[in-house]
Structure formats: C-alpha cells, structure tokens
Amino acid sequence: MLTPKIIFENENVVVLNKPAGLLVHSHIGSIDKTLVDWLIKKYPTIKKVGEPRGEELRSGIVHRLDKDTSGVMIVAKNQPTYAFLKKQFASGDSARGYERRPGKAYRALVYGNVKEDQGIINRPIGRSRNDPRRRVAGPKASSNLREALTYYKVLERFDLGDERYSYVEAYPKTGRTHQVRVHLTSIGKPVLCDALYAPGKVCPLGLTRHALHAYSLEIELPQLGYKKFEAPVPDDMARALEQLRSLC
C-alpha cells in the first residue's frame, strides 16, 4: 500500500503528504487500499469522525485530493475539530467569501507557454454534458454552474522549440471538484499527462500521472491559530523539472 507521510500531528489533527496513486475513499469496483483504510488502522477512533454520508466512512476527511494528485491534506481526529475545520473549507463555497477559506497552493507542470506572469481565472464550473467524470468551465456544462476563482503565477517557462511547457503555482479560492485542472484547461494550458482533461496528448518526461501537487496549506487550528504546512515537490515532478532545465 502507498503510505502517506506525517507532516504534523497533535491530539486534534494529522497533516499528511499524500502520495500520488492513493485514493482517499474507495469507489464502486475499487479494490485498492485507500487513505481512509490507512487512517482507520492507525487511528481506530477516527472511523466515526465526520458527517454521515451513506455507507461511506468519513474518517475525519474534511477535504480531498484526486487519486493522482500528491501533497498536503489535513484530517480531523475528533468531532469538534472536524466541525472547526469544515467550517473554514465551507467558507470557500462563494468566491466572495474566499478570504476566510484555507490558503492552498498547488504546483503544476502544464502544456504550452503561459504568457502572463500571473493572472486570475474567474470562470464558473459545472459537470460536463458528455462525460460525467469531467467538469467544465463555462456554458457547456450540463449542471448548474457554480462560481470558481483561481489565481496563478508562472514560476518557470521551458521552450524546447516544437515543445513548450510552463511550471505554475495555482491558488484556488473556491473549492470546486478538479478546480485547478479545469481552470488551467480552460485557458488552453492543461496539466501534463492529465488523461481526463488532456486526452490524446503525449505524456513526456517519464511522468506516469498528471503533474499536479498540493504544495502548501495554511489553515487555522484549534488553540494554535493559523499554521502553514508544506510538502516538497515529489520525485517524479522534480525529475521532470530537472530534465526540462537541462534541455533549455
């Protein structure tokens, strides 16, 4: 089983660096071990922490990362802390209330040259009409659109002649499903190797999953105030970056 690394832990929370490839919850047909399985084994009492959601065990989960997204996650160990953290994440339901939302930063390698050094993507997101797994930014969505806001800045650009890539940091200010992936796709710069949002594109640099990493999380903790946690860029993305730098 893929094993998360503990970044910080006390009696109320555990902050983890989730590896790429590890599901948070199981889904129909899945036989892989999940982050929830790991949590319950390590902290048996966490099983009942959270809100009832059918047969799904919440196990202190207040936010998620996609299976192939690596990086920082925070998990509540008890019900009062769960409510305390959940309220902060819920504040990002509206782009107008994002100031109270936990600060999240993602690192991503994307196809193409992002021309602006920094920018704002303010495009509502809904479910795709053609593929229920996908989300779409704009009127092509089949379901009710929900406002979504992402800031970004370019960290590096790589021009290899016929191939161009950018290394960006993205700051989602709302909490929509696949938000960073969808918003980057909406400006024509999908995440490298994203099979869902960049199907058919060549997956370069030895990568075997989409190149997206939850780099940092700043959030208020009970009795401790605001704390910021970081997870270093994982080896696969670090190797890809070094390869790009060596080619430029």
Secondary structure as a PSIPRED ss2 file (coil, helix, strand):
# PSIPRED VFORMAT (PSIPRED V4.0)

   1 M C   1.000  0.000  0.000
   2 L C   1.000  0.000  0.000
   3 T C   1.000  0.000  0.000
   4 P C   1.000  0.000  0.000
   5 K E   0.000  0.000  1.000
   6 I E   0.000  0.000  1.000
   7 I E   0.000  0.000  1.000
   8 F E   0.000  0.000  1.000
   9 E E   0.000  0.000  1.000
  10 N C   1.000  0.000  0.000
  11 E C   1.000  0.000  0.000
  12 N C   1.000  0.000  0.000
  13 V E   0.000  0.000  1.000
  14 V E   0.000  0.000  1.000
  15 V E   0.000  0.000  1.000
  16 L E   0.000  0.000  1.000
  17 N E   0.000  0.000  1.000
  18 K E   0.000  0.000  1.000
  19 P C   1.000  0.000  0.000
  20 A C   1.000  0.000  0.000
  21 G C   1.000  0.000  0.000
  22 L C   1.000  0.000  0.000
  23 L E   0.000  0.000  1.000
  24 V C   1.000  0.000  0.000
  25 H C   1.000  0.000  0.000
  26 S C   1.000  0.000  0.000
  27 H C   1.000  0.000  0.000
  28 I C   1.000  0.000  0.000
  29 G C   1.000  0.000  0.000
  30 S C   1.000  0.000  0.000
  31 I C   1.000  0.000  0.000
  32 D C   1.000  0.000  0.000
  33 K C   1.000  0.000  0.000
  34 T E   0.000  0.000  1.000
  35 L H   0.000  1.000  0.000
  36 V H   0.000  1.000  0.000
  37 D H   0.000  1.000  0.000
  38 W H   0.000  1.000  0.000
  39 L H   0.000  1.000  0.000
  40 I H   0.000  1.000  0.000
  41 K H   0.000  1.000  0.000
  42 K H   0.000  1.000  0.000
  43 Y C   1.000  0.000  0.000
  44 P H   0.000  1.000  0.000
  45 T H   0.000  1.000  0.000
  46 I H   0.000  1.000  0.000
  47 K H   0.000  1.000  0.000
  48 K H   0.000  1.000  0.000
  49 V C   1.000  0.000  0.000
  50 G C   1.000  0.000  0.000
  51 E C   1.000  0.000  0.000
  52 P C   1.000  0.000  0.000
  53 R E   0.000  0.000  1.000
  54 G C   1.000  0.000  0.000
  55 E C   1.000  0.000  0.000
  56 E E   0.000  0.000  1.000
  57 L C   1.000  0.000  0.000
  58 R C   1.000  0.000  0.000
  59 S C   1.000  0.000  0.000
  60 G C   1.000  0.000  0.000
  61 I E   0.000  0.000  1.000
  62 V C   1.000  0.000  0.000
  63 H C   1.000  0.000  0.000
  64 R C   1.000  0.000  0.000
  65 L C   1.000  0.000  0.000
  66 D C   1.000  0.000  0.000
  67 K C   1.000  0.000  0.000
  68 D C   1.000  0.000  0.000
  69 T C   1.000  0.000  0.000
  70 S E   0.000  0.000  1.000
  71 G E   0.000  0.000  1.000
  72 V E   0.000  0.000  1.000
  73 M E   0.000  0.000  1.000
  74 I E   0.000  0.000  1.000
  75 V E   0.000  0.000  1.000
  76 A E   0.000  0.000  1.000
  77 K C   1.000  0.000  0.000
  78 N C   1.000  0.000  0.000
  79 Q H   0.000  1.000  0.000
  80 P H   0.000  1.000  0.000
  81 T H   0.000  1.000  0.000
  82 Y H   0.000  1.000  0.000
  83 A H   0.000  1.000  0.000
  84 F H   0.000  1.000  0.000
  85 L H   0.000  1.000  0.000
  86 K H   0.000  1.000  0.000
  87 K H   0.000  1.000  0.000
  88 Q H   0.000  1.000  0.000
  89 F H   0.000  1.000  0.000
  90 A H   0.000  1.000  0.000
  91 S H   0.000  1.000  0.000
  92 G H   0.000  1.000  0.000
  93 D H   0.000  1.000  0.000
  94 S C   1.000  0.000  0.000
  95 A H   0.000  1.000  0.000
  96 R H   0.000  1.000  0.000
  97 G H   0.000  1.000  0.000
  98 Y H   0.000  1.000  0.000
  99 E H   0.000  1.000  0.000
 100 R H   0.000  1.000  0.000
 101 R C   1.000  0.000  0.000
 102 P C   1.000  0.000  0.000
 103 G E   0.000  0.000  1.000
 104 K E   0.000  0.000  1.000
 105 A E   0.000  0.000  1.000
 106 Y E   0.000  0.000  1.000
 107 R E   0.000  0.000  1.000
 108 A E   0.000  0.000  1.000
 109 L E   0.000  0.000  1.000
 110 V E   0.000  0.000  1.000
 111 Y E   0.000  0.000  1.000
 112 G C   1.000  0.000  0.000
 113 N C   1.000  0.000  0.000
 114 V C   1.000  0.000  0.000
 115 K C   1.000  0.000  0.000
 116 E C   1.000  0.000  0.000
 117 D C   1.000  0.000  0.000
 118 Q E   0.000  0.000  1.000
 119 G E   0.000  0.000  1.000
 120 I E   0.000  0.000  1.000
 121 I E   0.000  0.000  1.000
 122 N E   0.000  0.000  1.000
 123 R C   1.000  0.000  0.000
 124 P C   1.000  0.000  0.000
 125 I E   0.000  0.000  1.000
 126 G E   0.000  0.000  1.000
 127 R E   0.000  0.000  1.000
 128 S E   0.000  0.000  1.000
 129 R C   1.000  0.000  0.000
 130 N C   1.000  0.000  0.000
 131 D C   1.000  0.000  0.000
 132 P C   1.000  0.000  0.000
 133 R C   1.000  0.000  0.000
 134 R C   1.000  0.000  0.000
 135 R E   0.000  0.000  1.000
 136 V E   0.000  0.000  1.000
 137 A E   0.000  0.000  1.000
 138 G C   1.000  0.000  0.000
 139 P C   1.000  0.000  0.000
 140 K C   1.000  0.000  0.000
 141 A E   0.000  0.000  1.000
 142 S C   1.000  0.000  0.000
 143 S C   1.000  0.000  0.000
 144 N C   1.000  0.000  0.000
 145 L C   1.000  0.000  0.000
 146 R E   0.000  0.000  1.000
 147 E C   1.000  0.000  0.000
 148 A C   1.000  0.000  0.000
 149 L E   0.000  0.000  1.000
 150 T E   0.000  0.000  1.000
 151 Y E   0.000  0.000  1.000
 152 Y E   0.000  0.000  1.000
 153 K E   0.000  0.000  1.000
 154 V E   0.000  0.000  1.000
 155 L E   0.000  0.000  1.000
 156 E E   0.000  0.000  1.000
 157 R E   0.000  0.000  1.000
 158 F E   0.000  0.000  1.000
 159 D E   0.000  0.000  1.000
 160 L C   1.000  0.000  0.000
 161 G C   1.000  0.000  0.000
 162 D C   1.000  0.000  0.000
 163 E C   1.000  0.000  0.000
 164 R E   0.000  0.000  1.000
 165 Y E   0.000  0.000  1.000
 166 S E   0.000  0.000  1.000
 167 Y E   0.000  0.000  1.000
 168 V E   0.000  0.000  1.000
 169 E E   0.000  0.000  1.000
 170 A E   0.000  0.000  1.000
 171 Y E   0.000  0.000  1.000
 172 P E   0.000  0.000  1.000
 173 K C   1.000  0.000  0.000
 174 T C   1.000  0.000  0.000
 175 G C   1.000  0.000  0.000
 176 R C   1.000  0.000  0.000
 177 T C   1.000  0.000  0.000
 178 H C   1.000  0.000  0.000
 179 Q H   0.000  1.000  0.000
 180 V H   0.000  1.000  0.000
 181 R H   0.000  1.000  0.000
 182 V H   0.000  1.000  0.000
 183 H H   0.000  1.000  0.000
 184 L H   0.000  1.000  0.000
 185 T H   0.000  1.000  0.000
 186 S H   0.000  1.000  0.000
 187 I C   1.000  0.000  0.000
 188 G C   1.000  0.000  0.000
 189 K C   1.000  0.000  0.000
 190 P C   1.000  0.000  0.000
 191 V E   0.000  0.000  1.000
 192 L C   1.000  0.000  0.000
 193 C C   1.000  0.000  0.000
 194 D C   1.000  0.000  0.000
 195 A C   1.000  0.000  0.000
 196 L C   1.000  0.000  0.000
 197 Y C   1.000  0.000  0.000
 198 A C   1.000  0.000  0.000
 199 P C   1.000  0.000  0.000
 200 G C   1.000  0.000  0.000
 201 K C   1.000  0.000  0.000
 202 V C   1.000  0.000  0.000
 203 C C   1.000  0.000  0.000
 204 P C   1.000  0.000  0.000
 205 L C   1.000  0.000  0.000
 206 G C   1.000  0.000  0.000
 207 L C   1.000  0.000  0.000
 208 T C   1.000  0.000  0.000
 209 R C   1.000  0.000  0.000
 210 H C   1.000  0.000  0.000
 211 A C   1.000  0.000  0.000
 212 L E   0.000  0.000  1.000
 213 H E   0.000  0.000  1.000
 214 A E   0.000  0.000  1.000
 215 Y E   0.000  0.000  1.000
 216 S E   0.000  0.000  1.000
 217 L E   0.000  0.000  1.000
 218 E E   0.000  0.000  1.000
 219 I E   0.000  0.000  1.000
 220 E E   0.000  0.000  1.000
 221 L E   0.000  0.000  1.000
 222 P C   1.000  0.000  0.000
 223 Q C   1.000  0.000  0.000
 224 L C   1.000  0.000  0.000
 225 G E   0.000  0.000  1.000
 226 Y E   0.000  0.000  1.000
 227 K E   0.000  0.000  1.000
 228 K E   0.000  0.000  1.000
 229 F E   0.000  0.000  1.000
 230 E E   0.000  0.000  1.000
 231 A C   1.000  0.000  0.000
 232 P C   1.000  0.000  0.000
 233 V C   1.000  0.000  0.000
 234 P C   1.000  0.000  0.000
 235 D H   0.000  1.000  0.000
 236 D H   0.000  1.000  0.000
 237 M H   0.000  1.000  0.000
 238 A H   0.000  1.000  0.000
 239 R H   0.000  1.000  0.000
 240 A H   0.000  1.000  0.000
 241 L H   0.000  1.000  0.000
 242 E H   0.000  1.000  0.000
 243 Q H   0.000  1.000  0.000
 244 L H   0.000  1.000  0.000
 245 R H   0.000  1.000  0.000
 246 S H   0.000  1.000  0.000
 247 L H   0.000  1.000  0.000
 248 C C   1.000  0.000  0.000
